[in-house]
């Protein structure tokens, strides 16, 4: 798989430690393979509104793809990130597919 600019998306609110351990482990793993990663757990803009604005801007202007953490379907923010990526034609991957499947397969449709 070619190196990509990856946005990590997943559930935060309602999870212990806002699910930061999962976000941080995923970001570290992806960075170890050379990808450029935007990890929203590392980029707190102060309020939910500011965080989503920052996150959506990175997806729209920088990301090559969005990688979805398990449980993202239950998160309003992650569903919005997914919808934005799909609307503008950015690849969306389930985490396990992004890590294990060749570039042309495993996309979340």
PyMOL commands that set and color helices and strands:
alter all, ss='L'
color gray80, all
select helices_A, chain A and resi 16-32+40-42+48-61+72-74+76-87+95-100
alter helices_A, ss='H'
color red, helices_A
select strands_A, chain A and resi 5-9+36-39+65-68+91-94
alter strands_A, ss='S'
color yellow, strands_A
deselect
rebuild
show_as cartoon
